[in-house]
């Protein structure tokens, strides 16, 4: 941070010359002193500390000195102020700037104090005490660490600390104790962080200083908040703007900490300091926050809520996660406690339930209010179910909105609960854009959002619909997932949102598909507008959670499959918007008292409840409720049950008992657990193995001296020794990007200290450990990690799941070997999407080995290409019940693994496929030496034709010692005398390439299904065969070497020389440049062949005889069918001065490819020829 210190010194010099106030100038603005009585409760004192932005770094103008109220006071701290300003340390003065020291400038505290006295009654006085130093790190203010900081500080920094006796913390406490004799400390203000920019342990250090101040000054955090200002923002040119993401963590670490936004506050050109205008605005914001806190101490109302990014926040900017319950106002769900549309009886009963629940100790702050169709349906009309809207009567709905739903909402709010309204009924199982139900929702919400007591009421929110299941997608097919479905779902609910927004700005919660369990498609089809979150339902068995078998789940998966399911189905929206879970419960089935059937279980182990709580808490932006009937919750008693005689309400394995206590913990916040002893990370001792392409979460435990422990994963900080292997976010979510080993360092701190722990993490694509291999991806199976034995369920599947997809495109082959014979019809399968969305499948048959050619994969059912770039599931299918021993599984680029290599095995080469005289040919397999008979042919002959259509080229390479000079490499689709489909001579090369996509015979195209492959010669001389192989990419000749390929001739592109993959910049061009010019006149054609291109309409092959902007002499679009482009070198021309001019090919300066950019173009080769490519 030395550059920050240098900037500080420079700006300090400028500031001294522009803003110092001499004694006479200062005294001119003084007013009569007020007498301050001892310990006056109306004298509010604020402690202020930090670095240069707190100290004051803007020139003081006359407007800043004029009109300062005598009620706004400052205590002199610097002994030098007496000489320069006549201020004696420890005495109070009217707060005419400068406030920090005689040589400092305007500070946010100037306008903090001005605003405070302007907005409080005349009998309230405001006093500030400032200890601030430009360039100071946070440790300079630490009670213990200041010594080390001082010892390592530069001389100028020591000079600033010496003003405060070398110990700024002690000086602040000394002055504060003097101040307490006159008034009451009401708050602590901090503006610091530039010197500690992006240091993850900064919040813990600030928390320690805050806690030490509270202790040493006998203050209470409940009544003395900590206000922390942001750094200069990125929009204002702030070079430390990233620190704001760390400052944002403070409210979650410190109970009464609040962040002061610097958004829009102007900054200086140095990128560190605010302008005078910025300080004035920032000071007012400090004051506005403090005034809110002073008011809220006495207020009975609740703060307004709004959505900001991925969080629900209150009017103070604090993150809010609500916890509540649900009510529906139908007699059917309320023990038939009223009938005949008796409004008073309904209100009495349901309001009474709320009173009883609160009296029982339930700490709830929101209610899901179902506007049940009992009230809005025409009496006597026979509806077929809650999704039947033909009985809906608009007039009745308006009537009972006034008489039932609004009064219940108002009552809940009066009890400190926010309200989430749900429309009458449920969605039909299949919906479609603009269908009757879509119009029904528009009608309902138009009525609700116009209601004068609901419109713009931030205490009332809207859940748009209940449990959509399937929607007709943009492709006309109904479903519960996939891009077409979410394309339609966005249109469906956007229509409802737009209707609401025409009337009101209430917070809206949008449902997903699959009974509100699937939200993944919203990541690409977001609902537009402000104050938008997403409403989720979650029961045991959903999202791979544990549940009793009858409920669709198992009881053995535990945490990780549940977390993966959450990440897959909800995570994509939780990344950008808040979540509210509006239905969730669980209990053992024997109680018949819950929708979900499961147990609480243990975190990380079997069970639903404990894992649910950890997942939603760790997400940091999830509100949720308990869907147990309110009359049961009202009967709850906080008395432990008797083991063996538990009831639904007191069984720790049923939802009410644990949730009752969790809700109390949420309300109480951090409890006093004594000093922090250390932290531990689950799995750290043995190390953690993570499947490449998947994610997992670290569980961090804080261990205290009193023996208690607490899960603190969401409050810890994480760093990785190699982020290219493992990325890790602020929640402890690790994502394996590639194979390798890293060390994760975990840091967590409280007032009693900061602790660290490390964990070794190994990322591998195919871990054979029990925690990484899932034997029950489909049907329940078992896996023994000692013997690597899988037994699938009936027609089941076990293997590996890759939450984020694993990229296998860097390899040619995936090799799988079994350790036993195939006795279960085993097939090896790879999926690029979900389990039921098609797979590439490879049967073991009678073999123990399968080799997957990763770039040749096709889905078994549809024949569609399956890209190896993002594989989601890999594993073994069987008919079940029999062992599958996994001997080995690995990725390889070794062509020895090629499953078709046996077609060209030397053991099977016949040297006498044709010898017109007698079989005089010979072959030595050990050396690969073939000698044909006179005008003979040797090679491979197959009983039936072999289909090589999956490849582009068949290549033969000859080795050292070859004597024959007339060798031809030939292939035949039928018998030898039926004519060859291709014949290529070696000439002066040792390599011959046959293009399998251009085979022909007698002028007609031939399919690459071959009966004979081999070598012809005039005979009698050695032909040393090095190898024969199939490929899609052949090595480029020296004329156009890929080593010389420049991907950025125009605009910045990229090129992978290993895979020949070119990605152009926008409207970019890449290729070869020849400063002296290249003579192409020796050939008739220049040919470009591609392996593939992502965009089939815009790739062009071009050559230039001058610079890039002097016009192309040849410009040919790559044919999207053949993936070729041919430039006729005998017919080059370009327009010059409006005239088409012929261009000679004897001095070409540039050759290459143009595209619109951002898409992959895989180049096979570029070559010169005299035969026009077909």
C-alpha positions, -999 to +999 in steps of 0.1 A: +000+000+000+030+023-002+016+041-033-014+051-012+009+066+014+028+086-013-005+099-026-015+108+009+017+128+015+013+147-017-023+156-010-014+166+025+011+192+013-016+206-011-041+206+017-019+224+041-013+252+016-050+255+008-070+249+040-050+256+072-068+279+095-049+304+116-059+313+152-075+347+142-094+332+113-107+303+134-118+326+163-137+348+140-162+320+135-165+310+172-198+316+190-206+319+226-199+287+245-228+267+259-225+255+295-225+217+295-237+200+326-221+168+338-235+136+323-262+155+304-284+128+287-292+152+260-255+157+251-249+130+224-213+121+219-199+103+189-164+088+186-149+091+151-117+074+138-101+064+106-076+075+080-074+105+056-111+105+045-121+107+082-093+131+090-104+155+063-088+159+028-107+187+012-101+224+014-123+242+039-144+269+023-162+298+040-195+281+037-182+253+059-172+277+086-204+298+086-236+290+105-221+263+128-246+259+157-232+262+192-251+229+198-225+212+176-194+206+197-160+191+191-134+180+217-098+191+209-075+161+209-042+173+194-019+193+217-008+213+187-043+228+184-036+251+214-008+269+196-026+272+163-062+274+172-063+282+209-080+249+216-069+229+247-069+192+245-098+176+264-120+207+262-152+213+242-155+239+215-180+249+188-173+226+159-159+252+134-136+233+110-110+219+111-123+193+135-096+167+135-064+188+139-053+223+131-036+212+098-065+190+084-093+198+061-131+193+057-143+160+070-176+141+067-180+147+104-185+185+098-218+177+080-227+148+102-228+171+132-246+199+113-273+175+102-277+159+136-283+192+153-306+204+126-328+173+128-330+169+166-347+190+192-332+222+205-323+207+239-300+181+222-263+188+218-240+168+195-203+163+203-176+147+183-142+133+192-119+126+163-087+105+161-077+101+125-045+098+105-040+098+068-026+065+054-032+047+087-039+009+085-065-005+108-039-020+131-028+015+141-061+017+161-058-017+177-054-019+214-025-043+212-013-044+176-005-007+174+030-014+188+039-037+160+023-013+135+043+016+149+075-003+148+071-010+111+057+024+101+075+050+080+087+081+098+059+103+086+033+078+098+051+076+132+049+114+133+011+112+130+008+086+156+030+106+179+004+134+179-018+109+198+010+098+221+020+069+198-012+050+207-043+063+189-066+038+206-055+049+241-059+086+231-095+079+218-104+061+250-088+088+272-108+116+255-140+095+255-138+090+293-135+127+297-164+132+274-186+108+294-184+131+323-204+156+302-227+134+281-236+100+267-218+082+239-244+074+213-223+060+184-190+052+169-181+063+134-154+048+112-141+057+078-110+036+070-100+008+046-079+023+018-047+010+033-063-024+041-079-026+006-093-061-001-079-076+031-104-103+041-096-102+078-104-065+080-139-070+094-126-091+122-100-065+131-126-037+131-149-059+152-122-063+178-115-026+180-153-019+183-156-046+210-126-033+229-140+002+229-174-010+242-156-029+270-132-002+280-158+025+280-186+003+296-208+007+266-235-016+252-236-026+215-275-025+216-274+013+222-240+023+206-240+014+169-210+012+147-214+033+114-189+025+087-184+045+055-178+030+021-147+038+000-149+060-031-170+039-056-159+026-090-183+050-107-165+079-091-131+066-100-123+049-067-092+027-069-102+010-036-139+004-046-134-034-042-130-028-004-168-020-003-176-057-008-156-065+024-172-035+043-206-050+034-199-080+056-198-059+088-236-060+095-235-098+095-205-099+118-214-071+143-250-070+156-253-032+155-230-023+126-243-003+096-228+006+063-229+042+049-232+042+012-208+063-008-227+059-041-228+091-060-204+110-036-179+128-059-142+120-056-109+136-064-088+126-093-064+107-070-091+080-068-088+079-030-104+110-015-138+126-018-142+162-028-157+188-004-191+181-020-185+144-014-177+149+022-208+170+028-230+144+013-213+115+031-216+133+064-253+138+059-257+101+052-239+092+084-263+115+102-294+101+084-285+066+095-279+077+131-312+095+131-330+064+119-314+044+146-323+069+173-359+069+161-361+031+156-352+026+192-386+040+201-406+031+170-433+004+171-434+001+133-413-021+111-387-008+086-396-008+049-383-037+029-369-036-007-348-059-029-313-049-037-292-073-058-295-108-044-308-096-010-339-085+007-330-054+027-346-031+052-347+007+051-313+008+068-297-013+041-293-043+064-298-078+049-331-093+060-340-130+060-376-135+072-389-166+091-426-173+095-456-195+090-487-197+067-524-192+071-552-200+048-587-188+055-610-217+046-629-236+073-616-269+058-581-261+069-591-245+102-609-273+121-643-261+106-643-233+132-667-212+112-692-216+085-716-197+062-690-170+053-689-157+089-663-130+086-661-122+123-657-158+133-629-162+108-611-131+120-615-140+157-602-176+152-572-167+130-562-136+149-565-157+180-541-183+166-515-156+159-519-143+195-515-179+209-485-186+187-467-155+199-476-162+235-461-197+230-428-180+221-427-184+184-404-157+170-419-151+136-416-120+114-437-129+083-469-147+074-479-163+040-515-152+036-536-174+013-566-155-002-585-188-002-611-193-030-636-202-003-644-165-002-642-156-039-660-186-055-697-182-061-716-202-034-730-234-048-708-234-079-691-268-082-654-264-088-635-295-097-605-284-076-585-254-064-572-250-100-607-246-114-613-208-118-647-209-135-664-203-101-643-172-094-665-141-088-647-108-090-672-089-069-669-114-041-631-113-042-631-075-038-657-077-010-637-102+011-604-086+002-617-057+022-634-077+049-610-107+055-577-105+038-567-069+044-578-070+081-557-102+086-528-085+069-531-054+091-534-076+122-502-095+113-483-063+106-495-049+140-478-079+156-445-072+138-450-096+108-446-088+071-472-103+048-468-124+016-501-126-002-509-156-023-537-156-049-568-179-045-563-215-055-535-233-074-522-234-109-536-260-134-511-288-140-504-273-175-504-236-183-497-216-214-489-180-222-521-159-224-543-188-212-574-183-190-553-188-158-528-162-170-557-137-174-571-147-141-538-139-123-537-105-141-572-098-128-565-109-092-533-089-089-547-059-106-574-057-080-550-064-051-523-040-062-548-011-066-562-015-031-554+017-011-542-002+020-520-026-001-507-004-029-470+005-023-472-009+012-437-023+018-449-045+046-471-065+021-456-086-007-471-107-035-464-144-044-477-145-079-491-180-081-491-213-063-472-243-077-470-241-115-462-276-128-457-276-165-460-249-192-463-251-230-428-241-242-419-219-271-415-251-291-451-260-285-442-289-261-454-288-224-427-295-198-412-285-165-377-276-175-356-265-205-351-233-223-383-234-243-403-238-211-386-209-193-389-187-224-427-191-220-426-189-182-409-155-184-436-142-208-463-157-186-453-140-153-439-109-169-474-102-180-486-104-144-457-084-131-463-056-156-500-054-145-489-050-109-462-024-117-488-003-135-503+002-100-478-005-073-441-012-064-447-039-037-421-067-036-430-096-059-421-132-054-421-152-087-428-190-087-409-216-108-420-249-124-423-284-110-445-274-081-421-244-074-390-266-073-372-257-106-358-222-113-327-230-134-340-215-166-347-181-150-309-175-152-313-168-189-349-156-188-351-132-158-383-115-149-377-078-156-383-050-130-374-039-095-382-056-062-383-090-078-375-122-059-384-159-063-407-181-042-397-217-038-414-248-023-392-275-008-402-308+007-383-340+017-373-359-014-372-328-036-338-315-049-322-349-040-329-343-003-336-371+021-372-382+025-390-414+033-393-435+001-430-429-003-422-392-006-398-396-035-365-397-017-342-419+002-329-417+037-292-421+030-280-393+007-277-366+033-262-332+027-241-333-005-268-346-029-292-321-014-268-292-018-261-302-054-299-303-061-303-269-045-274-255-065-289-270-097-325-261-093-325-229-072-289-217-072-291-201-106-316-175-093-302-173-058-271-160-074-289-128-085-321-125-065-334-132-030-354-164-023-384-170-001-395-206+007-433-204+011-439-241+018-416-265+037-421-290+065-411-325+076-418-351+102-418-389+104-447-404+086-462-420+117-474-386+129-495-379+098-491-342+106-469-329+078-468-328+040-431-338+040-420-372+054-385-372+068-364-367+099-344-337+111-313-358+110-278-344+114-259-319+094-238-336+068-255-370+076-289-385+068-320-365+072-338-335+058-341-307+085-306-301+096-292-301+061-320-278+049-312-252+076-275-253+068-281-249+030-305-219+033-285-202+061-253-206+041-269-191+010-273-159+030-304-147+011-331-171+019-363-164+039-384-194+048-414-206+067-428-236+085-459-250+068-473-267+098-509-259+106-512-228+128-535-245+153-508-270+160-481-243+164-504-225+188-505-256+210-467-258+211-450-259+246-413-255+251-411-287+272-388-315+260-406-347+251-400-381+265-380-405+243-402-433+232-433-413+238-426-383+216-454-363+200-454-344+167-448-311+186-419-323+209-401-348+188-367-334+178-370-354+145-402-335+135-400-299+123-418-279+151-394-286+179-361-277+161-376-248+142-391-232+173-356-230+187-340-220+154-364-191+152-354-180+187-317-182+177-323-161+146-340-134+168-313-135+195-284-134+171-249-143+183-248-157+218-221-154+244-200-185+240-168-173+256-134-169+239-128-184+205-104-213+209-099-224+173-117-233+141-119-267+124-129-276+089-148-308+083-127-333+064-095-313+068-077-341+087-079-366+059-080-341+031-109-335+007-113-351-027-135-331-051-147-343-084-135-320-112-165-301-127-185-303-094-189-282-064-189-288-027-191-267+004-166-264+033-182-267+068-163-245+092-168-249+130-158-223+156-148-240+188-150-221+221-133-223+254-165-233+271-167-264+249-194-252+226-192-251+189-209-231+162-211-234+124-196-202+109-191-211+073-210-181+060-190-157+082-155-171+074-132-159+047-115-183+022-085-182+000-070-208-024-034-215-032-043-220-069-076-205-080-071-220-115-077-255-100-103-247-073-124-215-070-140-208-037-166-181-029-176-163+003-200-191+014-173-218+013-185-232-021-156-249-038-157-255-076-131-279-091-121-263-124-094-289-134-074-318-118-048-308-093-040-302-056-045-270-036-045-257-001-076-238+011-070-213+040-099-205+062-100-174+084-126-165+110-125-140+138-144-126+167-137-100+193-116-126+212-093-133+183-088-143+147-082-180+139-071-198+107-072-234+095-060-250+063-074-280+043-058-299+014-081-304-015-075-328-044-095-324-076-098-354-099-123-362-126-130-398-115-126-401-077-134-436-065-141-426-030-175-432-014-182-395-008-177-387-045-192-417-063-230-418-062-243-454-067-279-441-067-281-416-095-310-437-107-325-463-084-309-472-051-275-489-054-245-496-032-208-489-036-178-503-017-149-479-020-124-505-008-130-529-036-145-503-060-175-525-064-208-510-077-242-528-075-269-507-091-306-509-083-329-526-109-321-510-142-301-484-122-272-461-127-243-451-105-214-428-112-203-392-110-223-360-112-207-327-123-228-298-110-211-273-133-202-297-161-168-311-166-148-302-198-132-333-214-125-316-247-088-316-241-086-353-244-092-378-272-102-409-253-119-420-221-108-455-211-128-477-187-117-511-175-137-535-154-122-559-129-147-587-135-167-602-163-198-583-174-227-603-158-252-574-156-255-561-192-232-532-182-232-500-203-210-470-198-228-437-204-221-400-206-248-372-203-245-336-212-278-327-195-301-344-171-304-382-167-335-384-189-322-361-217-302-386-237-267-402-233-238-416-253-239-453-244-212-479-248-219-516-241-191-537-226-206-569-241-181-597-236-152-573-230-139-558-198-128-526-216-146-497-232-128-468-250-149-437-257-137-415-285-147-382-269-150-362-301-172-389-317-199-392-291-235-394-302-267-398-282-279-433-283-316-424-288-314-395-312-280-397-328-274-361-318-238-350-314-228-350-277-201-324-270-174-333-245-172-297-233-197-299-205-205-333-193-229-335-164-231-372-156-207-402-162-212-437-150-224-473-153-259-486-161-268-522-155-299-544-151-291-544-114-283-566-085-249-579-097-213-566-090-195-542-113-158-539-102-143-507-115-106-516-122-096-483-138-109-452-156-088-425-171-085-399-198-059-401-225-045-385-257-025-415-266-036-428-300-026-463-288-060-462-270-078-457-302-105-484-304-101-486-342-063-492-340-069-530-343-081-524-378-045-516-387-027-541-365+005-554-379-006-588-367-033-588-393-015-573-423-016-595-454+014-589-477-002-607-506-037-592-512-026-590-548+004-606-565-003-612-602+023-640-604+026-658-571+025-649-534+060-636-531+052-606-508+065-606-472+059-587-440+079-585-407+055-574-380+083-565-355+098-539-378+067-531-399+086-540-431+065-549-461+079-561-495+052-566-521+054-590-550+058-576-585+032-548-589+017-562-557-004-550-529-003-557-492-025-544-463-057-552-445-087-569-459-120-571-439-147-597-439-173-570-441-169-533-448-158-511-419-176-478-415-150-450-411-175-421-416-168-408-381-134-397-393-121-371-418-087-386-427-070-418-430-032-413-427-003-436-435+032-428-422+064-446-435+095-450-415+133-450-418+146-476-442+119-474-468+135-482-502+105-482-525+100-449-543+067-456-560+045-465-531+008-457-533-016-458-503-049-471-515-084-479-502-112-500-517-149-501-509-153-535-526-130-561-540-095-553-553-104-554-589-136-533-584-114-502-584-099-481-556-119-453-539-087-433-533-050-436-542-024-413-528+013-414-536+040-405-511+062-387-536+091-372-516+071-374-483+068-401-457+031-393-451+001-399-473-034-386-464-067-399-478-096-376-473-125-400-463-151-374-471-139-371-507-137-407-518-149-414-554-148-440-581-156-435-618-167-400-610-192-410-583-189-402-546-182-433-524-191-437-488-162-443-464-171-480-457-140-498-467-131-535-474-094-531-482-067-506-470-030-510-479+001-503-500+009-508-537+044-509-551+062-523-582+077-548-558+109-561-544+119-531-522+113-524-485+083-504-474+087-496-436+052-489-422+054-467-392+017-465-386-018-462-402-044-442-383-077-422-384-079-386-375-099-354-379-068-331-379-037-336-399-004-319-393+000-286-412+028-285-438+056-260-432+042-234-456+013-228-432+026-239-399+003-234-370+033-222-350+032-191-371-005-185-369-014-150-356-050-148-342-049-110-338-041-096-372-072-075-367-088-073-333-076-095-304-083-132-309-070-165-295-056-197-310-050-231-294-021-246-313-029-281-299-064-282-311-061-257-340-090-237-325-092-201-336-116-175-319-115-141-336-121-108-319-152-089-329-151-087-367-116-100-364-091-117-386-063-143-379-038-162-400-004-159-415+016-128-424+046-126-448+064-093-446+085-101-478+055-116-496+048-153-503+049-167-539+018-188-545+021-188-583+035-224-583-001-237-577-036-232-590-055-233-558-052-224-521-075-246-500-087-242-464-103-272-446-120-268-413-129-295-387-158-274-374-171-239-370-197-227-344-213-201-366-221-216-400-228-183-418-200-159-414-165-175-417-145-163-447-111-174-461-092-144-474-058-135-489-042-100-493-014-088-516-010-056-495-019-045-460-051-057-443-070-024-451-059-024-488-085-049-498-086-087-502-074-103-534-093-134-527-124-137-504-143-170-502-170-179-477-164-213-460-190-238-472-210-248-442-216-283-456-181-293-468-163-270-443-140-260-472-130-228-490-110-228-522-094-197-537-085-198-574-050-183-575-053-178-613-082-154-609-073-130-581-086-095-582-096-065-561-112-031-566-087-003-568-098+033-573-132+020-584-117-003-610-115-041-606-078-050-610-062-084-615-038-094-588-008-117-592-003-145-566+035-141-566+037-118-535+009-125-510+013-107-477-016-121-456-036-154-456-063-163-431-098-163-417-124-136-409-154-140-387-178-119-366-160-131-336-164-150-303-171-184-320-148-214-324-133-221-358-113-254-357-088-255-386-077-287-401-052-275-427-044-249-454-026-261-485-017-255-521-028-278-549-034-280-586-065-300-582-097-282-572-110-296-539-144-312-542 
